[in-house]
Amino acid sequence: MKKFLKEIYPYIVIVVVVVIIRTFFITPVVVDGPSMEDTLYDNELLLLNKISYKISNIERYDIVVIQEKDEKIIKRVYGLPGEKIEYKNNKLYINDQETEDNYATNETSDFTLKDICAASLKKNEIVTEEDINKKCQDDKIPQDYYLVLGDNRKVSADSRYYGLVPKSSIVGKVSFRFWPLNKLGIID
């Protein structure tokens, strides 16, 4: 019996280490759908870094994985806490300054933070226009919330649909693709 345990011990250690790494540090994720095209495509496999935001801040244009109810969605961060963000005439404005949006693959319909706030309210409850006007007065993203968009705006269900994303729903950052092999490497 001791000989058997001695032989199996290295395998048990390997399994435990793999489980710990996958649970707390890095895990694979699969792109589901076309919302991040032309950056990411359906069924591509990425590595999700779960500890990156425990040691650093979420930054604009990071590609993040968000836990939304029982599914994980992949989007790009555009709006940070304390910022005013809007789209007018297919142009991105952050704190009233026009900002380059090099990732959008098609036109983005106009929206303001009030529209995003209204989307959050409508998703969670039945509201009237009066409710929206009362609850969506602030024109800046609250602390610990982020505005996320897909790169393929025509088909992306993102903050325009879900509303602002709380930091607690952001599982981690993706920056490495390992499938398909011809695209293996760092993601921009």
C-alpha positions in Angstrom: 0.0 0.0 0.0 2.9 2.4 0.9 4.5 1.7 -2.5 1.2 2.5 -4.3 0.8 5.8 -2.3 4.4 6.7 -3.1 3.8 6.1 -6.8 0.5 8.0 -6.9 1.6 11.0 -4.8 3.2 13.0 -7.6 0.0 12.7 -9.7 -2.1 13.9 -6.8 0.2 16.9 -6.3 -0.1 17.7 -10.1 -3.9 17.5 -10.0 -4.0 19.7 -6.9 -1.7 22.3 -8.4 -3.7 22.4 -11.7 -7.0 22.8 -9.8 -5.5 25.6 -7.7 -4.1 27.4 -10.8 -7.4 27.0 -12.7 -9.5 28.1 -9.8 -7.5 31.2 -8.6 -5.1 32.3 -11.3 -5.7 31.4 -15.0 -8.4 29.5 -16.8 -9.4 29.0 -20.4 -12.5 30.8 -21.8 -14.3 30.3 -25.1 -15.5 33.2 -27.3 -19.2 32.8 -27.8 -20.6 34.7 -30.8 -19.5 37.6 -33.1 -19.8 40.5 -30.7 -16.0 41.1 -30.4 -15.1 40.7 -34.1 -12.6 41.7 -35.7 -10.5 41.2 -32.6 -12.0 37.9 -31.4 -14.0 35.3 -33.3 -16.5 32.7 -32.2 -15.0 29.6 -30.6 -11.5 31.0 -30.2 -9.9 29.9 -26.9 -8.4 32.5 -24.6 -6.6 32.6 -21.3 -8.4 34.4 -18.5 -6.1 36.0 -16.0 -8.1 36.1 -12.8 -5.5 37.8 -10.6 -4.6 40.8 -12.8 -7.1 43.1 -11.3 -6.2 42.1 -7.8 -2.8 43.6 -8.4 -3.5 46.3 -10.9 -6.4 48.6 -12.1 -8.8 48.0 -14.9 -7.8 50.2 -17.8 -9.6 51.6 -20.8 -9.6 49.1 -23.8 -8.9 46.1 -21.6 -10.7 43.0 -22.8 -12.5 41.6 -19.8 -14.7 38.6 -18.9 -17.9 39.5 -17.1 -20.1 37.1 -15.1 -23.6 38.0 -16.1 -26.1 35.8 -14.3 -25.1 32.2 -15.4 -23.0 33.1 -18.4 -19.6 34.7 -19.0 -19.4 37.5 -21.6 -16.3 39.1 -23.2 -16.3 42.8 -23.8 -13.9 45.8 -24.0 -13.8 48.4 -21.2 -14.5 52.0 -22.5 -15.7 54.0 -19.5 -14.0 54.2 -16.1 -15.4 55.4 -12.8 -15.8 59.1 -12.6 -15.9 59.6 -16.3 -18.6 61.1 -18.5 -18.9 59.0 -21.7 -21.1 59.3 -24.7 -21.3 58.6 -28.4 -22.5 61.3 -30.8 -22.5 61.0 -34.6 -20.4 57.8 -34.4 -17.7 59.5 -32.3 -16.6 58.6 -28.8 -16.5 61.4 -26.2 -14.9 60.9 -22.8 -15.2 63.9 -20.4 -16.5 65.9 -23.4 -13.2 65.3 -25.4 -13.4 63.4 -28.7 -11.4 60.2 -28.3 -10.2 57.7 -30.9 -12.1 54.4 -31.0 -9.8 52.1 -33.0 -11.7 48.9 -32.1 -15.2 49.5 -33.4 -15.8 47.5 -36.6 -19.0 49.4 -37.6 -21.0 52.4 -36.6 -22.1 53.0 -33.0 -25.5 54.5 -32.4 -25.6 57.6 -30.2 -26.0 57.1 -26.5 -25.4 58.9 -23.2 -24.9 57.7 -19.7 -28.5 58.4 -19.0 -29.4 55.9 -21.8 -27.1 53.4 -20.1 -28.6 54.0 -16.7 -32.1 53.6 -18.3 -31.0 50.2 -19.8 -29.9 49.1 -16.3 -33.2 50.0 -14.8 -35.3 48.5 -17.6 -33.3 45.2 -17.4 -34.0 44.8 -13.7 -37.5 46.3 -13.3 -40.4 47.9 -15.0 -39.9 51.7 -15.0 -41.5 54.8 -16.3 -39.8 57.8 -17.9 -40.2 59.7 -14.6 -38.3 56.9 -12.8 -35.5 57.1 -15.3 -35.3 60.9 -14.9 -35.1 60.6 -11.1 -32.6 57.8 -10.9 -30.3 58.7 -13.8 -29.4 62.3 -13.1 -25.6 61.8 -12.6 -23.6 62.2 -15.8 -20.6 60.3 -14.5 -19.9 56.6 -14.1 -20.2 55.8 -10.4 -17.3 54.4 -8.4 -16.5 50.7 -9.0 -18.6 50.6 -12.2 -17.5 50.4 -15.9 -19.0 50.9 -19.3 -18.2 48.0 -21.7 -18.8 47.6 -25.4 -18.3 44.9 -27.9 -16.1 45.7 -30.9 -18.9 44.6 -33.4 -21.5 47.1 -32.2 -24.3 46.0 -34.5 -24.6 42.6 -32.7 -23.1 43.2 -29.3 -25.2 43.0 -26.2 -23.1 45.2 -23.9 -23.6 48.2 -21.5 -26.1 49.6 -24.0 -28.2 46.6 -23.1 -27.0 45.4 -19.7 -26.1 48.8 -18.2 -22.9 49.6 -16.3 -20.9 46.7 -15.1 -20.0 46.5 -11.4 -16.3 45.7 -10.7 -17.5 42.7 -8.7 -18.9 41.1 -11.9 -15.5 41.4 -13.8 -13.9 38.0 -13.4 -10.6 39.0 -15.0 -8.7 40.1 -18.1 -8.0 38.2 -21.4 -4.9 39.1 -23.3 -3.7 35.8 -24.8 -5.3 33.6 -27.4 -4.2 29.9 -27.7 -6.6 28.6 -30.3 -6.6 28.6 -33.3 -2.9 28.0 -33.4 -2.4 30.3 -36.4 -3.5 33.2 -34.1 -1.6 32.1 -31.0 -0.3 35.0 -29.1 -1.1 38.3 -27.3 -4.4 40.0 -28.1 -4.4 43.7 -28.8 
